[in-house]
Amino acid sequence: MTGIDEENVIISLYAKQQNLSKVITSVDRHSMLDMANKLGLDTVLCPRDVIANTIIKFVRSHKRGVGAGINSFYKIHNEVEVLEFNVDESFPYLNACLKDLPLKRNVLIGGIIRDGEFILPSGDSSVKEGDKVLVVTSMQLLTQLNETLN
């Protein structure tokens, strides 16, 4: 965390050679992200991206009122988003098989969390009230689970 990307990468490479269990590298320039990742560093973060993602999550989750919308938000290489939504009674496909959901293009249900347990879903899995659903998408600006549907 020296403020100089090149120094941060070199120090992280040294730390990794010391067999530390986890090394987190901070870089400010996006041009350094790919290089640092190719060097095999454990975790490479850009603080501006972390802050921007937090702000986007806050704005989206409050767009339709307190408590509505997104629980968690992750952006991957500015192309793919992973969003966590609560499933409530307003979801029109409660208890339906995922293979029967009319999902929009570029939307994938990547996981279901039910009673604190992670479920890796198949087409025969269903979503129940009270579940949390992980949506992986390249669509931008989703704020509600219902927006994933055609």
Number of C-alpha atoms within 10 A of each C-alpha: 13 10 10 12 18 14 14 18 24 13 16 23 18 13 16 17 9 9 9 9 8 12 16 15 22 23 23 15 13 12 9 17 19 12 12 24 15 9 10 11 18 15 13 19 16 15 13 12 15 13 11 12 16 15 12 15 20 16 14 20 22 15 15 12 9 8 11 15 25 21 17 15 19 17 17 9 11 9 10 15 20 17 25 24 22 21 20 15 10 10 15 11 18 16 12 15 15 19 12 11 16 11 16 13 12 11 15 16 20 17 18 25 19 15 9 9 9 12 13 11 17 13 12 10 16 18 21 20 15 13 18 22 24 21 20 19 21 17 14 9 10 18 20 20 20 16 11 20 13 9
